Amino acid sequence: MGEISVTKLLVIVVLVALVFGTKKLSSLGSDLGTALKGFKKAMGDSDSTSQDADFHNEQQAGSLKDTASKSEQA
């Protein structure tokens, strides 16, 4: 009783297509695809930004160690 059969899904799809129209559904699908693509790109950009920040922090730590070792030698 709680399960959705294939025929029920087909009826739902047909009703949604009749209510909204195929043009509206097509534009909705393309808008959703564009939004997902933008989201994935933003997530990839944030990963590379955090990697750049980690690299910058490692460089600063390395230069501080070099400065400390030079001052100890003097």
PyMOL Python script that loads the backbone (N, CA, C, O; Angstrom):
from pymol import cmd

cmd.read_pdbstr("""\
ATOM      1  N   MET A   1       0.823  -1.187   0.000  1.00  0.00           N
ATOM      2  CA  MET A   1       0.000   0.000   0.000  1.00  0.00           C
ATOM      3  C   MET A   1       0.869   1.254   0.000  1.00  0.00           C
ATOM      4  O   MET A   1       0.522   2.233  -0.662  1.00  0.00           O
ATOM      5  N   GLY A   2       1.990   1.253   0.724  1.00  0.00           N
ATOM      6  CA  GLY A   2       2.857   2.410   0.798  1.00  0.00           C
ATOM      7  C   GLY A   2       3.855   2.476  -0.345  1.00  0.00           C
ATOM      8  O   GLY A   2       4.556   3.477  -0.497  1.00  0.00           O
ATOM      9  N   GLU A   3       3.928   1.429  -1.149  1.00  0.00           N
ATOM     10  CA  GLU A   3       4.889   1.399  -2.242  1.00  0.00           C
ATOM     11  C   GLU A   3       4.340   2.129  -3.460  1.00  0.00           C
ATOM     12  O   GLU A   3       3.135   2.137  -3.709  1.00  0.00           O
ATOM     13  N   ILE A   4       5.249   2.742  -4.214  1.00  0.00           N
ATOM     14  CA  ILE A   4       4.855   3.415  -5.450  1.00  0.00           C
ATOM     15  C   ILE A   4       5.257   2.515  -6.608  1.00  0.00           C
ATOM     16  O   ILE A   4       6.434   2.202  -6.788  1.00  0.00           O
ATOM     17  N   SER A   5       4.267   2.104  -7.390  1.00  0.00           N
ATOM     18  CA  SER A   5       4.547   1.223  -8.520  1.00  0.00           C
ATOM     19  C   SER A   5       4.944   2.051  -9.742  1.00  0.00           C
ATOM     20  O   SER A   5       4.867   3.280  -9.731  1.00  0.00           O
ATOM     21  N   VAL A   6       5.363   1.360 -10.776  1.00  0.00           N
ATOM     22  CA  VAL A   6       5.786   2.012 -12.013  1.00  0.00           C
ATOM     23  C   VAL A   6       4.610   2.740 -12.655  1.00  0.00           C
ATOM     24  O   VAL A   6       4.771   3.845 -13.173  1.00  0.00           O
ATOM     25  N   THR A   7       3.447   2.134 -12.623  1.00  0.00           N
ATOM     26  CA  THR A   7       2.284   2.779 -13.244  1.00  0.00           C
ATOM     27  C   THR A   7       1.904   4.058 -12.504  1.00  0.00           C
ATOM     28  O   THR A   7       1.510   5.041 -13.130  1.00  0.00           O
ATOM     29  N   LYS A   8       2.017   4.051 -11.186  1.00  0.00           N
ATOM     30  CA  LYS A   8       1.722   5.261 -10.415  1.00  0.00           C
ATOM     31  C   LYS A   8       2.729   6.362 -10.745  1.00  0.00           C
ATOM     32  O   LYS A   8       2.360   7.531 -10.860  1.00  0.00           O
ATOM     33  N   LEU A   9       3.996   5.989 -10.897  1.00  0.00           N
ATOM     34  CA  LEU A   9       5.010   6.972 -11.267  1.00  0.00           C
ATOM     35  C   LEU A   9       4.733   7.569 -12.645  1.00  0.00           C
ATOM     36  O   LEU A   9       4.879   8.775 -12.840  1.00  0.00           O
ATOM     37  N   LEU A  10       4.334   6.731 -13.596  1.00  0.00           N
ATOM     38  CA  LEU A  10       4.011   7.225 -14.932  1.00  0.00           C
ATOM     39  C   LEU A  10       2.829   8.186 -14.902  1.00  0.00           C
ATOM     40  O   LEU A  10       2.844   9.207 -15.589  1.00  0.00           O
ATOM     41  N   VAL A  11       1.817   7.873 -14.123  1.00  0.00           N
ATOM     42  CA  VAL A  11       0.660   8.761 -13.997  1.00  0.00           C
ATOM     43  C   VAL A  11       1.087  10.093 -13.394  1.00  0.00           C
ATOM     44  O   VAL A  11       0.647  11.147 -13.854  1.00  0.00           O
ATOM     45  N   ILE A  12       1.929  10.061 -12.382  1.00  0.00           N
ATOM     46  CA  ILE A  12       2.414  11.294 -11.751  1.00  0.00           C
ATOM     47  C   ILE A  12       3.206  12.130 -12.753  1.00  0.00           C
ATOM     48  O   ILE A  12       3.029  13.346 -12.817  1.00  0.00           O
ATOM     49  N   VAL A  13       4.076  11.491 -13.533  1.00  0.00           N
ATOM     50  CA  VAL A  13       4.881  12.209 -14.529  1.00  0.00           C
ATOM     51  C   VAL A  13       3.987  12.857 -15.582  1.00  0.00           C
ATOM     52  O   VAL A  13       4.215  14.003 -15.970  1.00  0.00           O
ATOM     53  N   VAL A  14       2.978  12.134 -16.043  1.00  0.00           N
ATOM     54  CA  VAL A  14       2.058  12.681 -17.044  1.00  0.00           C
ATOM     55  C   VAL A  14       1.285  13.860 -16.469  1.00  0.00           C
ATOM     56  O   VAL A  14       1.121  14.875 -17.146  1.00  0.00           O
ATOM     57  N   LEU A  15       0.812  13.746 -15.242  1.00  0.00           N
ATOM     58  CA  LEU A  15       0.073  14.851 -14.626  1.00  0.00           C
ATOM     59  C   LEU A  15       0.956  16.085 -14.438  1.00  0.00           C
ATOM     60  O   LEU A  15       0.511  17.208 -14.675  1.00  0.00           O
ATOM     61  N   VAL A  16       2.185  15.884 -14.020  1.00  0.00           N
ATOM     62  CA  VAL A  16       3.105  17.014 -13.845  1.00  0.00           C
ATOM     63  C   VAL A  16       3.378  17.671 -15.193  1.00  0.00           C
ATOM     64  O   VAL A  16       3.426  18.898 -15.281  1.00  0.00           O
ATOM     65  N   ALA A  17       3.559  16.871 -16.245  1.00  0.00           N
ATOM     66  CA  ALA A  17       3.793  17.418 -17.581  1.00  0.00           C
ATOM     67  C   ALA A  17       2.581  18.202 -18.069  1.00  0.00           C
ATOM     68  O   ALA A  17       2.734  19.236 -18.720  1.00  0.00           O
ATOM     69  N   LEU A  18       1.386  17.723 -17.762  1.00  0.00           N
ATOM     70  CA  LEU A  18       0.180  18.443 -18.173  1.00  0.00           C
ATOM     71  C   LEU A  18       0.006  19.747 -17.402  1.00  0.00           C
ATOM     72  O   LEU A  18      -0.407  20.756 -17.974  1.00  0.00           O
ATOM     73  N   VAL A  19       0.314  19.733 -16.127  1.00  0.00           N
ATOM     74  CA  VAL A  19       0.125  20.922 -15.300  1.00  0.00           C
ATOM     75  C   VAL A  19       1.155  21.995 -15.636  1.00  0.00           C
ATOM     76  O   VAL A  19       0.794  23.156 -15.829  1.00  0.00           O
ATOM     77  N   PHE A  20       2.416  21.627 -15.709  1.00  0.00           N
ATOM     78  CA  PHE A  20       3.471  22.620 -15.905  1.00  0.00           C
ATOM     79  C   PHE A  20       3.833  22.838 -17.368  1.00  0.00           C
ATOM     80  O   PHE A  20       4.340  23.903 -17.719  1.00  0.00           O
ATOM     81  N   GLY A  21       3.588  21.877 -18.208  1.00  0.00           N
ATOM     82  CA  GLY A  21       3.972  21.996 -19.612  1.00  0.00           C
ATOM     83  C   GLY A  21       5.409  21.568 -19.816  1.00  0.00           C
ATOM     84  O   GLY A  21       6.241  21.670 -18.914  1.00  0.00           O
ATOM     85  N   THR A  22       5.687  21.088 -21.012  1.00  0.00           N
ATOM     86  CA  THR A  22       7.020  20.557 -21.278  1.00  0.00           C
ATOM     87  C   THR A  22       8.070  21.657 -21.370  1.00  0.00           C
ATOM     88  O   THR A  22       9.222  21.433 -20.999  1.00  0.00           O
ATOM     89  N   LYS A  23       7.696  22.844 -21.857  1.00  0.00           N
ATOM     90  CA  LYS A  23       8.672  23.937 -21.954  1.00  0.00           C
ATOM     91  C   LYS A  23       9.130  24.376 -20.571  1.00  0.00           C
ATOM     92  O   LYS A  23      10.316  24.611 -20.342  1.00  0.00           O
ATOM     93  N   LYS A  24       8.184  24.482 -19.660  1.00  0.00           N
ATOM     94  CA  LYS A  24       8.520  24.895 -18.295  1.00  0.00           C
ATOM     95  C   LYS A  24       9.399  23.843 -17.622  1.00  0.00           C
ATOM     96  O   LYS A  24      10.356  24.186 -16.927  1.00  0.00           O
ATOM     97  N   LEU A  25       9.081  22.575 -17.823  1.00  0.00           N
ATOM     98  CA  LEU A  25       9.885  21.501 -17.235  1.00  0.00           C
ATOM     99  C   LEU A  25      11.286  21.475 -17.841  1.00  0.00           C
ATOM    100  O   LEU A  25      12.263  21.215 -17.140  1.00  0.00           O
ATOM    101  N   SER A  26      11.382  21.743 -19.142  1.00  0.00           N
ATOM    102  CA  SER A  26      12.685  21.769 -19.802  1.00  0.00           C
ATOM    103  C   SER A  26      13.547  22.896 -19.251  1.00  0.00           C
ATOM    104  O   SER A  26      14.728  22.694 -18.967  1.00  0.00           O
ATOM    105  N   SER A  27      12.963  24.080 -19.100  1.00  0.00           N
ATOM    106  CA  SER A  27      13.735  25.208 -18.562  1.00  0.00           C
ATOM    107  C   SER A  27      14.090  24.970 -17.099  1.00  0.00           C
ATOM    108  O   SER A  27      15.166  25.363 -16.649  1.00  0.00           O
ATOM    109  N   LEU A  28      13.204  24.338 -16.364  1.00  0.00           N
ATOM    110  CA  LEU A  28      13.486  24.016 -14.971  1.00  0.00           C
ATOM    111  C   LEU A  28      14.654  23.039 -14.870  1.00  0.00           C
ATOM    112  O   LEU A  28      15.518  23.187 -14.006  1.00  0.00           O
ATOM    113  N   GLY A  29      14.678  22.047 -15.746  1.00  0.00           N
ATOM    114  CA  GLY A  29      15.774  21.084 -15.758  1.00  0.00           C
ATOM    115  C   GLY A  29      17.104  21.722 -16.111  1.00  0.00           C
ATOM    116  O   GLY A  29      18.126  21.415 -15.498  1.00  0.00           O
ATOM    117  N   SER A  30      17.095  22.614 -17.100  1.00  0.00           N
ATOM    118  CA  SER A  30      18.356  23.267 -17.475  1.00  0.00           C
ATOM    119  C   SER A  30      18.823  24.220 -16.383  1.00  0.00           C
ATOM    120  O   SER A  30      20.024  24.338 -16.140  1.00  0.00           O
ATOM    121  N   ASP A  31      17.890  24.899 -15.723  1.00  0.00           N
ATOM    122  CA  ASP A  31      18.259  25.780 -14.609  1.00  0.00           C
ATOM    123  C   ASP A  31      18.864  24.985 -13.454  1.00  0.00           C
ATOM    124  O   ASP A  31      19.836  25.415 -12.833  1.00  0.00           O
ATOM    125  N   LEU A  32      18.289  23.842 -13.180  1.00  0.00           N
ATOM    126  CA  LEU A  32      18.808  22.985 -12.116  1.00  0.00           C
ATOM    127  C   LEU A  32      20.207  22.478 -12.467  1.00  0.00           C
ATOM    128  O   LEU A  32      21.090  22.438 -11.610  1.00  0.00           O
ATOM    129  N   GLY A  33      20.406  22.094 -13.717  1.00  0.00           N
ATOM    130  CA  GLY A  33      21.721  21.639 -14.160  1.00  0.00           C
ATOM    131  C   GLY A  33      22.765  22.737 -14.057  1.00  0.00           C
ATOM    132  O   GLY A  33      23.895  22.483 -13.638  1.00  0.00           O
ATOM    133  N   THR A  34      22.399  23.955 -14.437  1.00  0.00           N
ATOM    134  CA  THR A  34      23.316  25.093 -14.341  1.00  0.00           C
ATOM    135  C   THR A  34      23.669  25.382 -12.888  1.00  0.00           C
ATOM    136  O   THR A  34      24.820  25.676 -12.567  1.00  0.00           O
ATOM    137  N   ALA A  35      22.681  25.297 -12.021  1.00  0.00           N
ATOM    138  CA  ALA A  35      22.927  25.547 -10.600  1.00  0.00           C
ATOM    139  C   ALA A  35      23.870  24.498 -10.013  1.00  0.00           C
ATOM    140  O   ALA A  35      24.774  24.838  -9.251  1.00  0.00           O
ATOM    141  N   LEU A  36      23.668  23.241 -10.358  1.00  0.00           N
ATOM    142  CA  LEU A  36      24.547  22.176  -9.864  1.00  0.00           C
ATOM    143  C   LEU A  36      25.967  22.338 -10.396  1.00  0.00           C
ATOM    144  O   LEU A  36      26.937  22.113  -9.672  1.00  0.00           O
ATOM    145  N   LYS A  37      26.084  22.729 -11.663  1.00  0.00           N
ATOM    146  CA  LYS A  37      27.407  22.937 -12.256  1.00  0.00           C
ATOM    147  C   LYS A  37      28.134  24.076 -11.545  1.00  0.00           C
ATOM    148  O   LYS A  37      29.327  23.971 -11.259  1.00  0.00           O
ATOM    149  N   GLY A  38      27.418  25.159 -11.261  1.00  0.00           N
ATOM    150  CA  GLY A  38      28.017  26.277 -10.539  1.00  0.00           C
ATOM    151  C   GLY A  38      28.423  25.893  -9.130  1.00  0.00           C
ATOM    152  O   GLY A  38      29.469  26.319  -8.640  1.00  0.00           O
ATOM    153  N   PHE A  39      27.596  25.090  -8.480  1.00  0.00           N
ATOM    154  CA  PHE A  39      27.903  24.641  -7.123  1.00  0.00           C
ATOM    155  C   PHE A  39      29.165  23.788  -7.105  1.00  0.00           C
ATOM    156  O   PHE A  39      30.030  23.969  -6.248  1.00  0.00           O
ATOM    157  N   LYS A  40      29.269  22.854  -8.054  1.00  0.00           N
ATOM    158  CA  LYS A  40      30.454  21.993  -8.121  1.00  0.00           C
ATOM    159  C   LYS A  40      31.703  22.813  -8.412  1.00  0.00           C
ATOM    160  O   LYS A  40      32.769  22.544  -7.859  1.00  0.00           O
ATOM    161  N   LYS A  41      31.572  23.819  -9.284  1.00  0.00           N
ATOM    162  CA  LYS A  41      32.719  24.666  -9.598  1.00  0.00           C
ATOM    163  C   LYS A  41      33.146  25.449  -8.361  1.00  0.00           C
ATOM    164  O   LYS A  41      34.339  25.579  -8.088  1.00  0.00           O
ATOM    165  N   ALA A  42      32.181  25.966  -7.618  1.00  0.00           N
ATOM    166  CA  ALA A  42      32.499  26.726  -6.406  1.00  0.00           C
ATOM    167  C   ALA A  42      33.156  25.835  -5.361  1.00  0.00           C
ATOM    168  O   ALA A  42      34.076  26.271  -4.670  1.00  0.00           O
ATOM    169  N   MET A  43      32.702  24.603  -5.236  1.00  0.00           N
ATOM    170  CA  MET A  43      33.318  23.683  -4.286  1.00  0.00           C
ATOM    171  C   MET A  43      34.751  23.374  -4.698  1.00  0.00           C
ATOM    172  O   MET A  43      35.631  23.277  -3.844  1.00  0.00           O
ATOM    173  N   GLY A  44      34.995  23.219  -5.991  1.00  0.00           N
ATOM    174  CA  GLY A  44      36.347  22.968  -6.477  1.00  0.00           C
ATOM    175  C   GLY A  44      37.246  24.172  -6.247  1.00  0.00           C
ATOM    176  O   GLY A  44      38.420  24.013  -5.912  1.00  0.00           O
ATOM    177  N   ASP A  45      36.704  25.383  -6.423  1.00  0.00           N
ATOM    178  CA  ASP A  45      37.479  26.598  -6.191  1.00  0.00           C
ATOM    179  C   ASP A  45      37.845  26.744  -4.728  1.00  0.00           C
ATOM    180  O   ASP A  45      38.952  27.176  -4.405  1.00  0.00           O
ATOM    181  N   SER A  46      36.929  26.392  -3.838  1.00  0.00           N
ATOM    182  CA  SER A  46      37.220  26.531  -2.409  1.00  0.00           C
ATOM    183  C   SER A  46      38.289  25.532  -1.984  1.00  0.00           C
ATOM    184  O   SER A  46      39.100  25.834  -1.108  1.00  0.00           O
ATOM    185  N   ASP A  47      38.301  24.343  -2.593  1.00  0.00           N
ATOM    186  CA  ASP A  47      39.341  23.362  -2.281  1.00  0.00           C
ATOM    187  C   ASP A  47      40.708  23.872  -2.713  1.00  0.00           C
ATOM    188  O   ASP A  47      41.680  23.753  -1.967  1.00  0.00           O
ATOM    189  N   SER A  48      40.790  24.441  -3.917  1.00  0.00           N
ATOM    190  CA  SER A  48      42.084  24.940  -4.388  1.00  0.00           C
ATOM    191  C   SER A  48      42.512  26.154  -3.586  1.00  0.00           C
ATOM    192  O   SER A  48      43.707  26.358  -3.371  1.00  0.00           O
ATOM    193  N   THR A  49      41.559  26.967  -3.136  1.00  0.00           N
ATOM    194  CA  THR A  49      41.893  28.126  -2.317  1.00  0.00           C
ATOM    195  C   THR A  49      42.457  27.683  -0.975  1.00  0.00           C
ATOM    196  O   THR A  49      43.424  28.269  -0.487  1.00  0.00           O
ATOM    197  N   SER A  50      41.869  26.660  -0.377  1.00  0.00           N
ATOM    198  CA  SER A  50      42.377  26.182   0.911  1.00  0.00           C
ATOM    199  C   SER A  50      43.746  25.535   0.741  1.00  0.00           C
ATOM    200  O   SER A  50      44.585  25.636   1.635  1.00  0.00           O
ATOM    201  N   GLN A  51      43.988  24.870  -0.388  1.00  0.00           N
ATOM    202  CA  GLN A  51      45.303  24.286  -0.642  1.00  0.00           C
ATOM    203  C   GLN A  51      46.341  25.384  -0.824  1.00  0.00           C
ATOM    204  O   GLN A  51      47.471  25.253  -0.353  1.00  0.00           O
ATOM    205  N   ASP A  52      45.965  26.476  -1.508  1.00  0.00           N
ATOM    206  CA  ASP A  52      46.879  27.602  -1.676  1.00  0.00           C
ATOM    207  C   ASP A  52      47.210  28.225  -0.327  1.00  0.00           C
ATOM    208  O   ASP A  52      48.355  28.598  -0.075  1.00  0.00           O
ATOM    209  N   ALA A  53      46.210  28.336   0.537  1.00  0.00           N
ATOM    210  CA  ALA A  53      46.430  28.916   1.861  1.00  0.00           C
ATOM    211  C   ALA A  53      47.355  28.023   2.685  1.00  0.00           C
ATOM    212  O   ALA A  53      48.231  28.527   3.388  1.00  0.00           O
ATOM    213  N   ASP A  54      47.172  26.709   2.608  1.00  0.00           N
ATOM    214  CA  ASP A  54      48.049  25.782   3.330  1.00  0.00           C
ATOM    215  C   ASP A  54      49.486  25.903   2.833  1.00  0.00           C
ATOM    216  O   ASP A  54      50.424  25.901   3.630  1.00  0.00           O
ATOM    217  N   PHE A  55      49.657  26.008   1.520  1.00  0.00           N
ATOM    218  CA  PHE A  55      50.995  26.145   0.948  1.00  0.00           C
ATOM    219  C   PHE A  55      51.645  27.440   1.418  1.00  0.00           C
ATOM    220  O   PHE A  55      52.830  27.461   1.751  1.00  0.00           O
ATOM    221  N   HIS A  56      50.868  28.518   1.445  1.00  0.00           N
ATOM    222  CA  HIS A  56      51.385  29.814   1.897  1.00  0.00           C
ATOM    223  C   HIS A  56      51.797  29.743   3.367  1.00  0.00           C
ATOM    224  O   HIS A  56      52.833  30.288   3.747  1.00  0.00           O
ATOM    225  N   ASN A  57      50.996  29.079   4.190  1.00  0.00           N
ATOM    226  CA  ASN A  57      51.324  28.935   5.613  1.00  0.00           C
ATOM    227  C   ASN A  57      52.593  28.113   5.802  1.00  0.00           C
ATOM    228  O   ASN A  57      53.404  28.420   6.676  1.00  0.00           O
ATOM    229  N   GLU A  58      52.775  27.069   4.991  1.00  0.00           N
ATOM    230  CA  GLU A  58      53.983  26.249   5.085  1.00  0.00           C
ATOM    231  C   GLU A  58      55.216  27.056   4.683  1.00  0.00           C
ATOM    232  O   GLU A  58      56.282  26.908   5.279  1.00  0.00           O
ATOM    233  N   GLN A  59      55.066  27.904   3.673  1.00  0.00           N
ATOM    234  CA  GLN A  59      56.190  28.740   3.254  1.00  0.00           C
ATOM    235  C   GLN A  59      56.573  29.711   4.361  1.00  0.00           C
ATOM    236  O   GLN A  59      57.757  29.928   4.621  1.00  0.00           O
ATOM    237  N   GLN A  60      55.566  30.298   5.016  1.00  0.00           N
ATOM    238  CA  GLN A  60      55.845  31.234   6.106  1.00  0.00           C
ATOM    239  C   GLN A  60      56.542  30.513   7.256  1.00  0.00           C
ATOM    240  O   GLN A  60      57.488  31.044   7.838  1.00  0.00           O
ATOM    241  N   ALA A  61      56.087  29.325   7.581  1.00  0.00           N
ATOM    242  CA  ALA A  61      56.702  28.563   8.672  1.00  0.00           C
ATOM    243  C   ALA A  61      58.143  28.216   8.320  1.00  0.00           C
ATOM    244  O   ALA A  61      59.021  28.268   9.182  1.00  0.00           O
ATOM    245  N   GLY A  62      58.391  27.864   7.073  1.00  0.00           N
ATOM    246  CA  GLY A  62      59.748  27.551   6.646  1.00  0.00           C
ATOM    247  C   GLY A  62      60.657  28.762   6.703  1.00  0.00           C
ATOM    248  O   GLY A  62      61.818  28.643   7.096  1.00  0.00           O
ATOM    249  N   SER A  63      60.152  29.928   6.318  1.00  0.00           N
ATOM    250  CA  SER A  63      60.987  31.132   6.357  1.00  0.00           C
ATOM    251  C   SER A  63      61.259  31.550   7.795  1.00  0.00           C
ATOM    252  O   SER A  63      62.326  32.094   8.081  1.00  0.00           O
ATOM    253  N   LEU A  64      60.326  31.309   8.702  1.00  0.00           N
ATOM    254  CA  LEU A  64      60.556  31.620  10.111  1.00  0.00           C
ATOM    255  C   LEU A  64      61.643  30.720  10.689  1.00  0.00           C
ATOM    256  O   LEU A  64      62.463  31.174  11.486  1.00  0.00           O
ATOM    257  N   LYS A  65      61.655  29.439  10.290  1.00  0.00           N
ATOM    258  CA  LYS A  65      62.688  28.516  10.765  1.00  0.00           C
ATOM    259  C   LYS A  65      64.053  28.941  10.240  1.00  0.00           C
ATOM    260  O   LYS A  65      65.048  28.891  10.964  1.00  0.00           O
ATOM    261  N   ASP A  66      64.096  29.363   8.968  1.00  0.00           N
ATOM    262  CA  ASP A  66      65.363  29.822   8.389  1.00  0.00           C
ATOM    263  C   ASP A  66      65.880  31.049   9.122  1.00  0.00           C
ATOM    264  O   ASP A  66      67.075  31.151   9.397  1.00  0.00           O
ATOM    265  N   THR A  67      64.992  31.978   9.439  1.00  0.00           N
ATOM    266  CA  THR A  67      65.377  33.195  10.148  1.00  0.00           C
ATOM    267  C   THR A  67      65.888  32.857  11.545  1.00  0.00           C
ATOM    268  O   THR A  67      66.875  33.430  12.008  1.00  0.00           O
ATOM    269  N   ALA A  68      65.214  31.927  12.210  1.00  0.00           N
ATOM    270  CA  ALA A  68      65.619  31.539  13.562  1.00  0.00           C
ATOM    271  C   ALA A  68      66.985  30.854  13.538  1.00  0.00           C
ATOM    272  O   ALA A  68      67.816  31.109  14.410  1.00  0.00           O
ATOM    273  N   SER A  69      67.225  29.999  12.563  1.00  0.00           N
ATOM    274  CA  SER A  69      68.516  29.306  12.500  1.00  0.00           C
ATOM    275  C   SER A  69      69.643  30.273  12.149  1.00  0.00           C
ATOM    276  O   SER A  69      70.766  30.098  12.624  1.00  0.00           O
ATOM    277  N   LYS A  70      69.374  31.279  11.337  1.00  0.00           N
ATOM    278  CA  LYS A  70      70.391  32.280  11.001  1.00  0.00           C
ATOM    279  C   LYS A  70      70.738  33.131  12.217  1.00  0.00           C
ATOM    280  O   LYS A  70      71.900  33.479  12.423  1.00  0.00           O
ATOM    281  N   SER A  71      69.729  33.468  13.023  1.00  0.00           N
ATOM    282  CA  SER A  71      69.993  34.286  14.208  1.00  0.00           C
ATOM    283  C   SER A  71      70.758  33.485  15.268  1.00  0.00           C
ATOM    284  O   SER A  71      71.534  34.059  16.032  1.00  0.00           O
ATOM    285  N   GLU A  72      70.547  32.169  15.321  1.00  0.00           N
ATOM    286  CA  GLU A  72      71.284  31.332  16.268  1.00  0.00           C
ATOM    287  C   GLU A  72      72.746  31.206  15.860  1.00  0.00           C
ATOM    288  O   GLU A  72      73.624  31.121  16.718  1.00  0.00           O
ATOM    289  N   GLN A  73      73.011  31.193  14.568  1.00  0.00           N
ATOM    290  CA  GLN A  73      74.379  31.064  14.077  1.00  0.00           C
ATOM    291  C   GLN A  73      75.180  32.336  14.315  1.00  0.00           C
ATOM    292  O   GLN A  73      76.403  32.286  14.448  1.00  0.00           O
ATOM    293  N   ALA A  74      74.505  33.464  14.368  1.00  0.00           N
ATOM    294  CA  ALA A  74      75.216  34.744  14.520  1.00  0.00           C
ATOM    295  C   ALA A  74      75.643  35.018  15.927  1.00  0.00           C
ATOM    296  O   ALA A  74      76.248  36.055  16.198  1.00  0.00           O
TER     297      ALA A  74
END
""", "prot")
cmd.dss("prot")
cmd.show_as("cartoon", "prot")
cmd.util.cbc("prot")
cmd.orient("prot")
